[in-house]
Amino acid sequence: MPNAIIFGATSGIGKQLIQHLVKDGYKVAITGRRKELLKEMEEKYPNVISTYRHDVQDIDESVEVFKGLVAELKTIDLVIHSSGVGYENSNLEWEKEYDTIQTNVLGATRIYDLTFNLFKEQGYGHLVAISSIASLRGNRESPAYFASKAYQVNYLESLYFKAKEVKGGKVHVTDIRPGFVDTKMALGDGIFWMATLEKTTRQIFKAIKRKKRRVYISRRWNLIAWVLKIVPSWLIKKVM
């Protein structure tokens, strides 16, 4: 039975992915900040789910939780990092910017590093991280969120390069870049091309199975990504 960990599994994409992994025969360890929601998942999937209360902003706690997960599971085949926060923050309120950086940059980096070093030691493993199409450009309403996602995708690419250091080619890194998904992370009003959580996680799981390097979710966002990469900043400034 393969073993998987989901960091940030009490809501949204992380929570929805549990059922796909269980159905595919994984033993799954999940983390989150809310004990009652972790307990709910444990009761829903008895015998194949274990839970750890964890706040990714607590770097020392991340280390201890990760050690506990390795001690329990022995070997880990798949790690999914789905923890994240984001705010509309046009007034640049520092508390919101700081919270975003703590979670999406510092917290994420610690999990990425712990995971990669374990996989390097094992000689195999698959790191999957939920970043965002927001990584491609800046945004006046949510600067810290968009910048933090750009940081994530570049860090993940760096880990992809570092995977070349591991003989056998069995360490994989997948960067999942969703567009708008029907979760509390969807920022703003009048959102277009909003994908359902079910459709989103179905496509994500397919990308995981295929060990894709990067994927936009849903697939129609490939077009938007292409446009965002070529449009000059002065034009984006006028329309966004």
Backbone hydrogen bonds in HBPLUS format (Angstrom, degrees):
<---DONOR---> <-ACCEPTOR-->    atom                        ^
c    i                          cat <-CA-CA->   ^        H-A-AA   ^      H-
h    n   atom  resd res      DA  || num        DHA   H-A  angle D-A-AA Bond
n    s   type  num  typ     dist DA aas  dist angle  dist       angle   num
A0027-LYS N   A0002-PRO O   2.91 MM  25  6.27 161.8  1.94 163.0 168.8     1
A0077-ASP N   A0003-ASN O   2.95 MM  74  5.42 148.2  2.05 136.6 146.4     2
A0078-LEU N   A0003-ASN O   3.22 MM  75  6.58 148.1  2.33 151.1 156.7     3
A0004-ALA N   A0027-LYS O   2.89 MM  23  6.23 155.8  1.95 164.3 169.6     4
A0029-ALA N   A0004-ALA O   2.86 MM  25  6.25 163.6  1.89 155.7 160.2     5
A0005-ILE N   A0078-LEU O   2.90 MM  73  6.38 146.5  2.02 147.4 158.2     6
A0080-ILE N   A0005-ILE O   2.79 MM  75  6.14 165.9  1.81 161.3 166.1     7
A0006-ILE N   A0029-ALA O   2.92 MM  23  6.44 152.1  2.00 157.2 165.9     8
A0031-THR N   A0006-ILE O   3.05 MM  25  6.40 145.2  2.17 171.0 169.6     9
A0007-PHE N   A0080-ILE O   2.83 MM  73  6.21 163.7  1.85 168.9 174.4    10
A0082-SER N   A0007-PHE O   2.75 MM  75  5.65 158.2  1.80 156.5 164.2    11
A0008-GLY N   A0031-THR O   3.25 MM  23  5.55 138.5  2.44 111.5 123.0    12
A0009-ALA N   A0031-THR O   2.88 MM  22  5.81 169.2  1.89 175.7 179.4    13
A0015-LYS N   A0011-SER O   3.33 MM   4  4.89 167.0  2.35 115.5 116.0    14
A0016-GLN N   A0012-GLY O   3.09 MM   4  6.32 164.3  2.11 154.9 159.7    15
A0017-LEU N   A0013-ILE O   2.94 MM   4  6.11 143.7  2.08 151.5 161.1    16
A0018-ILE N   A0015-LYS O   3.21 MM   3  5.59 149.6  2.31 106.2 114.6    17
A0021-LEU N   A0017-LEU O   3.14 MM   4  6.46 161.2  2.18 158.1 162.5    18
A0022-VAL N   A0018-ILE O   2.93 MM   4  6.16 169.3  1.94 162.7 165.7    19
A0023-LYS N   A0019-GLN O   3.00 MM   4  5.98 162.1  2.03 141.5 147.0    20
A0024-ASP N   A0020-HIS O   3.07 MM   4  6.19 136.1  2.27 135.0 146.4    21
A0024-ASP N   A0021-LEU O   3.07 MM   3  5.00 125.4  2.38  92.6 107.2    22
A0026-TYR N   A0021-LEU O   3.00 MM   5  5.37 167.2  2.01 149.2 145.6    23
A0025-GLY N   A0022-VAL O   3.03 MM   3  5.22 162.1  2.06 108.9 113.1    24
A0028-VAL N   A0048-VAL O   2.87 MM  20  6.14 165.4  1.90 175.7 170.7    25
A0050-SER N   A0028-VAL O   3.04 MM  22  6.54 148.3  2.14 147.7 154.3    26
A0030-ILE N   A0050-SER O   2.89 MM  20  6.36 159.5  1.93 161.7 166.2    27
A0052-TYR N   A0030-ILE O   2.92 MM  22  6.28 144.6  2.05 157.6 166.9    28
A0054-HIS N   A0032-GLY O   2.76 MM  22  5.15 165.6  1.78 129.7 134.7    29
A0038-LEU N   A0034-ARG O   3.14 MM   4  6.46 154.3  2.20 151.2 159.0    30
A0039-LYS N   A0035-LYS O   2.89 MM   4  6.12 160.5  1.93 153.9 159.0    31
A0040-GLU N   A0036-GLU O   3.06 MM   4  6.21 147.2  2.17 134.3 143.1    32
A0041-MET N   A0037-LEU O   3.15 MM   4  6.43 153.6  2.22 143.9 149.1    33
A0042-GLU N   A0038-LEU O   3.01 MM   4  6.28 152.1  2.09 147.7 156.1    34
A0043-GLU N   A0039-LYS O   2.99 MM   4  6.24 151.7  2.07 149.9 156.4    35
A0044-LYS N   A0040-GLU O   3.04 MM   4  6.23 142.7  2.18 139.1 149.7    36
A0045-TYR N   A0041-MET O   3.02 MM   4  6.17 149.0  2.12 147.3 153.5    37
A0058-ASP N   A0055-ASP O   2.95 MM   3  5.69 160.1  1.99 123.7 129.5    38
A0062-SER N   A0058-ASP O   2.95 MM   4  6.27 147.8  2.06 149.6 159.4    39
A0063-VAL N   A0059-ILE O   3.26 MM   4  6.63 151.0  2.34 146.6 152.4    40
A0064-GLU N   A0060-ASP O   3.20 MM   4  6.55 162.0  2.23 148.8 152.9    41
A0065-VAL N   A0061-GLU O   2.81 MM   4  5.98 167.2  1.83 159.8 163.2    42
A0066-PHE N   A0062-SER O   2.92 MM   4  5.98 159.3  1.97 144.2 150.5    43
A0067-LYS N   A0063-VAL O   2.98 MM   4  6.21 159.6  2.02 148.7 154.1    44
A0068-GLY N   A0064-GLU O   2.98 MM   4  6.23 154.5  2.05 144.5 151.7    45
A0069-LEU N   A0065-VAL O   2.90 MM   4  6.20 150.5  1.99 149.9 158.1    46
A0070-VAL N   A0066-PHE O   2.97 MM   4  6.26 161.1  2.01 154.0 158.3    47
A0071-ALA N   A0067-LYS O   2.92 MM   4  6.13 157.2  1.98 147.7 154.4    48
A0072-GLU N   A0068-GLY O   2.99 MM   4  6.17 148.5  2.10 141.8 149.8    49
A0073-LEU N   A0069-LEU O   2.86 MM   4  5.99 174.2  1.86 156.6 158.4    50
A0074-LYS N   A0070-VAL O   2.73 MM   4  5.14 145.5  1.85 138.7 146.7    51
A0075-THR N   A0073-LEU O   2.78 MM   2  5.50 141.1  1.93 105.3  93.1    52
A0126-HIS N   A0077-ASP O   2.95 MM  49  6.15 138.6  2.12 134.0 146.5    53
A0079-VAL N   A0126-HIS O   2.94 MM  47  6.33 161.2  1.98 161.8 163.7    54
A0128-VAL N   A0079-VAL O   2.80 MM  49  6.09 167.7  1.81 168.9 170.2    55
A0081-HIS N   A0128-VAL O   2.78 MM  47  6.26 160.2  1.82 161.2 167.5    56
A0130-ILE N   A0081-HIS O   3.03 MM  49  6.26 164.9  2.05 173.5 168.7    57
A0089-ASN N   A0141-GLU O   2.48 MM  52  5.45 157.0  1.53 164.2 169.7    58
A0092-LEU N   A0089-ASN O   3.00 MM   3  5.35 162.5  2.03 114.3 118.6    59
A0096-LYS N   A0093-GLU O   3.16 MM   3  5.72 126.6  2.46 111.9 123.4    60
A0097-GLU N   A0093-GLU O   3.19 MM   4  6.51 162.0  2.22 152.7 158.2    61
A0098-TYR N   A0094-TRP O   2.78 MM   4  5.85 168.5  1.79 159.6 162.9    62
A0099-ASP N   A0095-GLU O   2.99 MM   4  6.06 158.3  2.04 139.4 145.5    63
A0100-THR N   A0096-LYS O   3.08 MM   4  6.21 157.7  2.14 143.8 149.3    64
A0101-ILE N   A0097-GLU O   2.99 MM   4  6.28 161.8  2.03 151.7 156.4    65
A0102-GLN N   A0098-TYR O   2.83 MM   4  6.00 166.4  1.85 156.5 160.5    66
A0103-THR N   A0099-ASP O   3.11 MM   4  6.23 157.3  2.17 143.9 149.3    67
A0104-ASN N   A0100-THR O   2.78 MM   4  5.70 158.0  1.83 155.4 160.2    68
A0105-VAL N   A0101-ILE O   2.97 MM   4  5.06 146.6  2.09 128.0 135.4    69
A0106-LEU N   A0101-ILE O   3.10 MM   5  6.54 154.8  2.16 157.4 164.6    70
A0107-GLY N   A0102-GLN O   2.80 MM   5  5.91 149.7  1.89 142.6 152.9    71
A0108-ALA N   A0103-THR O   3.18 MM   5  6.40 129.8  2.44 139.8 152.4    72
A0109-THR N   A0105-VAL O   2.95 MM   4  5.90 160.0  1.99 145.1 151.3    73
A0110-ARG N   A0106-LEU O   3.15 MM   4  6.37 159.2  2.20 150.6 155.1    74
A0111-ILE N   A0107-GLY O   3.31 MM   4  6.60 160.6  2.35 148.1 152.6    75
A0112-TYR N   A0108-ALA O   2.86 MM   4  6.12 165.4  1.89 158.4 163.1    76
A0113-ASP N   A0109-THR O   2.91 MM   4  6.08 165.9  1.93 153.2 156.4    77
A0114-LEU N   A0110-ARG O   3.02 MM   4  6.16 169.1  2.03 150.8 153.9    78
A0115-THR N   A0111-ILE O   2.97 MM   4  6.03 162.1  2.00 150.2 155.5    79
A0116-PHE N   A0112-TYR O   2.86 MM   4  6.06 169.8  1.87 155.5 158.5    80
A0117-ASN N   A0113-ASP O   2.96 MM   4  6.05 171.1  1.97 155.2 157.8    81
A0118-LEU N   A0114-LEU O   3.14 MM   4  6.25 151.3  2.22 140.0 147.6    82
A0119-PHE N   A0115-THR O   2.94 MM   4  6.22 165.6  1.96 156.9 160.7    83
A0120-LYS N   A0116-PHE O   2.82 MM   4  6.04 152.8  1.90 151.3 159.4    84
A0121-GLU N   A0117-ASN O   3.07 MM   4  6.23 151.8  2.15 138.4 145.4    85
A0122-GLN N   A0118-LEU O   2.81 MM   4  6.12 157.6  1.86 153.8 160.7    86
A0123-GLY N   A0119-PHE O   2.70 MM   4  5.65 150.2  1.78 144.6 153.1    87
A0125-GLY N   A0170-LYS O   3.05 MM  45  6.47 143.7  2.18 152.8 141.6    88
A0172-HIS N   A0125-GLY O   2.88 MM  47  6.34 160.8  1.92 156.3 162.7    89
A0127-LEU N   A0172-HIS O   2.89 MM  45  6.21 163.7  1.91 159.6 156.5    90
A0174-THR N   A0127-LEU O   2.80 MM  47  6.22 162.8  1.83 162.8 168.1    91
A0129-ALA N   A0174-THR O   3.00 MM  45  6.40 163.6  2.03 170.7 174.4    92
A0176-ILE N   A0129-ALA O   2.90 MM  47  6.00 172.0  1.91 169.6 170.1    93
A0131-SER N   A0176-ILE O   2.73 MM  45  5.73 148.7  1.83 155.6 166.5    94
A0135-SER N   A0132-SER O   3.12 MM   3  5.70 167.7  2.13 113.6 117.1    95
A0133-ILE N   A0178-PRO O   2.99 MM  45  5.78 159.7  2.03 149.5 143.5    96
A0136-LEU N   A0133-ILE O   3.20 MM   3  6.03 176.1  2.20 125.5 126.3    97
A0146-PHE N   A0142-SER O   3.09 MM   4  6.29 175.3  2.10 166.2 166.8    98
A0147-ALA N   A0143-PRO O   2.98 MM   4  6.01 161.8  2.01 148.4 154.2    99
A0148-SER N   A0144-ALA O   2.81 MM   4  5.85 153.0  1.88 144.0 151.8   100
A0149-LYS N   A0145-TYR O   3.09 MM   4  6.33 149.0  2.19 147.9 155.3   101
A0150-ALA N   A0146-PHE O   3.13 MM   4  6.42 147.0  2.24 141.3 150.2   102
A0151-TYR N   A0147-ALA O   2.98 MM   4  6.30 154.6  2.04 147.9 154.8   103
A0152-GLN N   A0148-SER O   3.02 MM   4  6.29 156.6  2.07 141.4 147.4   104
A0153-VAL N   A0149-LYS O   3.07 MM   4  6.34 165.9  2.09 151.2 152.9   105
A0154-ASN N   A0150-ALA O   3.20 MM   4  6.38 157.4  2.26 147.5 153.3   106
A0155-TYR N   A0151-TYR O   2.93 MM   4  6.12 155.8  1.98 153.8 161.3   107
A0156-LEU N   A0152-GLN O   2.84 MM   4  6.05 161.4  1.88 155.9 161.2   108
A0157-GLU N   A0153-VAL O   3.02 MM   4  6.15 149.7  2.11 136.6 144.6   109
A0158-SER N   A0154-ASN O   3.02 MM   4  6.24 149.7  2.11 139.8 147.9   110
A0159-LEU N   A0155-TYR O   2.97 MM   4  6.37 150.0  2.07 147.4 155.4   111
A0160-TYR N   A0156-LEU O   2.90 MM   4  6.18 146.8  2.01 143.0 152.9   112
A0161-PHE N   A0157-GLU O   2.98 MM   4  6.34 150.9  2.07 146.6 153.6   113
A0162-LYS N   A0158-SER O   2.89 MM   4  6.21 155.3  1.96 144.6 152.1   114
A0163-ALA N   A0159-LEU O   2.88 MM   4  6.08 132.9  2.10 141.2 152.8   115
A0164-LYS N   A0161-PHE O   3.08 MM   3  5.76 159.8  2.12 115.1 121.1   116
A0165-GLU N   A0162-LYS O   2.80 MM   3  5.54 162.3  1.83 121.6 127.6   117
A0166-VAL N   A0163-ALA O   3.05 MM   3  5.47 159.6  2.09 111.4 117.6   118
A0175-ASP N   A0213-ARG O   2.91 MM  38  6.21 160.3  1.95 137.2 141.9   119
A0215-VAL N   A0175-ASP O   3.03 MM  40  6.55 146.8  2.15 161.9 163.2   120
A0177-ARG N   A0215-VAL O   2.81 MM  38  5.97 174.0  1.82 169.4 167.6   121
A0217-ILE N   A0177-ARG O   3.10 MM  40  6.04 155.8  2.16 121.5 124.6   122
A0179-GLY N   A0217-ILE O   2.60 MM  38  5.97 144.9  1.72 170.1 171.8   123
A0195-ALA N   A0180-PHE O   2.93 MM  15  6.26 173.3  1.93 147.3 147.0   124
A0183-THR N   A0181-VAL O   2.66 MM   2  5.66 130.7  1.90 116.4 100.0   125
A0182-ASP N   A0195-ALA O   2.94 MM  13  6.06 152.4  2.02 175.9 173.5   126
A0186-ALA N   A0183-THR O   3.16 MM   3  5.78 169.6  2.17 118.0 120.7   127
A0200-THR N   A0196-THR O   2.99 MM   4  6.14 163.2  2.02 149.7 155.0   128
A0201-THR N   A0197-LEU O   2.98 MM   4  6.11 170.9  1.99 151.9 153.7   129
A0202-ARG N   A0198-GLU O   3.05 MM   4  6.13 148.8  2.15 144.0 152.9   130
A0203-GLN N   A0199-LYS O   3.11 MM   4  6.34 159.5  2.15 149.5 153.7   131
A0204-ILE N   A0200-THR O   2.92 MM   4  6.18 153.7  1.99 147.3 155.8   132
A0205-PHE N   A0201-THR O   2.89 MM   4  5.95 162.2  1.92 143.2 147.7   133
A0206-LYS N   A0202-ARG O   3.16 MM   4  6.34 150.9  2.25 138.8 146.6   134
A0207-ALA N   A0203-GLN O   3.06 MM   4  6.32 152.0  2.14 143.7 150.8   135
A0208-ILE N   A0204-ILE O   2.90 MM   4  6.24 148.7  2.00 149.0 158.5   136
A0209-LYS N   A0205-PHE O   2.95 MM   4  6.21 162.4  1.98 150.9 154.5   137
A0210-ARG N   A0206-LYS O   3.12 MM   4  6.33 146.6  2.24 140.9 149.7   138
A0212-LYS N   A0207-ALA O   3.09 MM   5  5.38 169.4  2.10 152.0 155.0   139
A0211-LYS N   A0208-ILE O   2.99 MM   3  4.91 153.6  2.06 101.1 109.5   140
A0221-TRP N   A0218-SER O   2.99 MM   3  5.94 165.7  2.01 130.6 134.5   141
A0222-ASN N   A0219-ARG O   3.04 MM   3  5.80 169.3  2.05 122.8 125.9   142
A0223-LEU N   A0220-ARG O   3.24 MM   3  6.00 146.6  2.35 116.2 121.4   143
A0225-ALA N   A0221-TRP O   2.87 MM   4  6.03 160.2  1.91 149.4 155.1   144
A0226-TRP N   A0222-ASN O   3.05 MM   4  6.24 154.7  2.11 142.6 148.6   145
A0227-VAL N   A0223-LEU O   3.06 MM   4  6.39 158.4  2.11 150.5 156.0   146
A0228-LEU N   A0224-ILE O   2.84 MM   4  6.08 167.1  1.86 157.6 161.0   147
A0229-LYS N   A0225-ALA O   3.09 MM   4  6.23 145.4  2.21 145.1 153.3   148
A0230-ILE N   A0227-VAL O   3.10 MM   3  5.50 141.6  2.25 107.7 118.0   149
A0231-VAL N   A0227-VAL O   3.03 MM   4  6.07 145.6  2.15 161.2 170.7   150
A0235-LEU N   A0232-PRO O   3.15 MM   3  5.62 132.7  2.39 107.7 118.8   151
A0236-ILE N   A0232-PRO O   3.23 MM   4  6.61 162.1  2.26 151.7 156.8   152
A0237-LYS N   A0233-SER O   2.86 MM   4  6.02 155.7  1.92 153.5 160.1   153
A0238-LYS N   A0235-LEU O   3.05 MM   3  5.21 129.2  2.32  98.9 111.9   154
A0239-VAL N   A0235-LEU O   3.26 MM   4  6.62 145.0  2.39 146.9 155.8   155
A0239-VAL N   A0236-ILE O   3.16 MM   3  5.28 124.6  2.48  97.7 111.3   156
A0240-MET N   A0236-ILE O   2.87 MM   4  5.64 146.4  1.98 160.1 163.5   157
